[in-house]
Amino acid sequence: MKLYENVIIGNFLYGLGLSIGRALPEQRTLSVVNLLQQTPADKSLGDMLVEFESVVRLIEFKNKGSSLKKEKNKQTQLITALIGQNDLIAVSREAHWYVETEPFEEKCANNITPYLEAFSGASSSYTLEGFIGSITHAVKSPQKKFTAEQLKAYLAVVAACQGDGKVGTGGIIVSVDKDGIKYLQYADIMQLRLQHKEFVLKMKNEYESIMKLSLEKELELEKKVQHTRSRSPGLGA
């Protein structure tokens, strides 16, 4: 049996969304989920870049049955690039993860470890469910371990290991609250905008203002339509 990476990724995203929704049912949650698999950014960064207001995770998904030669070379280049940069090594162990699956007839074995330990033979840190739970816990109970600048610097090192360091990919910020889901696009996923409290506050306030303005315009338009109908005989018949 072959378990394709996109099947694992799809179910991971579903599970993560469900877990976050259950953990923060009454709280407005801002997040960015960039599925980069088979995009130009995939080669530079990885399969997925997930960002919340307090958490960033860069994740590489692999099937153990696939060729891992390129991934091992990429990891070797990254380890070399991080020599002497202890602060970025710490960022890597927290934010950069490797998820490898090996399907069997009755169960699926997982190798989920920090990316720097992906091919060391170390025991898996989590099950898939446990990994989702760890991200959810970090989002629910945030602890500021690194600055946005450190996280951005680490992503730049990762991107430079596989190219010129340019990613050039935009993303979508997702806002979820009791009123539903709202989206806001932005130009560069490398900016890590949700790590800046000023931006988050500004976006929330502006979005609320935009929604209020939109509602006012809708009400005004409805009044005009009703006024036009009342002055036009036969339209309401």
Phi, psi and omega in degrees: 000136176249130179252104186290149183300320183292335175290316177298315182297315180300316180288328175297314180297318178298314181295321179295316179298317179295317181295315178296318180299321179289323183286329184231062187292331185251003186252138174293125183245124176257133180209160174229122178240106181255106175274106189261357183305131179063029169244166177304327181288342179301315182291329182277320186247295184162191185284328186210136173238115183249132180226131170241182183294340183231000189220137171232132176226125172255122190234135175248123179257135179218150170264129184299333180284349180277165176290127183252009184300313181296321181292322178295321177295320179297318180294319179299318178297321181293315179301318179297317182293336184267359180303127179084357180252073186299327179294321180283332174296320177296319176299316181301314183294335178273318193255339188251122188230152179242125181239110181242134181244145177226100185283143171237178182295324185247345181207166179241120179273139182242142169242096183243105185218162170306143187303324181294343180251012189303322185243025182273348185086005179293150179295149179299136180285331186214163157277172178298318178296319180294324179294316176300318179297324180292322178293316179300316180297320180294325179288319183287323182235073187293142173229119183286103182258331183220156177277162176299326180293321178294318178297316179296320179296322179294315179299324179295322177295316179301313182296323181290335180291339184237018180172211182269005178089357180265133180252309174063033180243134177271177180211182179231127174273131181251128177247123181238128174212190184297341180270354178127202184249137177228152184234147175217123181274155174215166198273330190219115182292345180283351183284338180051056189292333181287354177274357180252110184301325181298319179294316182299313180297316180298317181296318179297314181294316180294322181294319177297320179294319179297317180296320179295317179296320179297318179296317179299319178296320179297318179294320179295318179296320179296321177298318180296319179296315180296321179295319179295318180296321182292335181265359182244099181301137174092342182291329182274354183280000000 
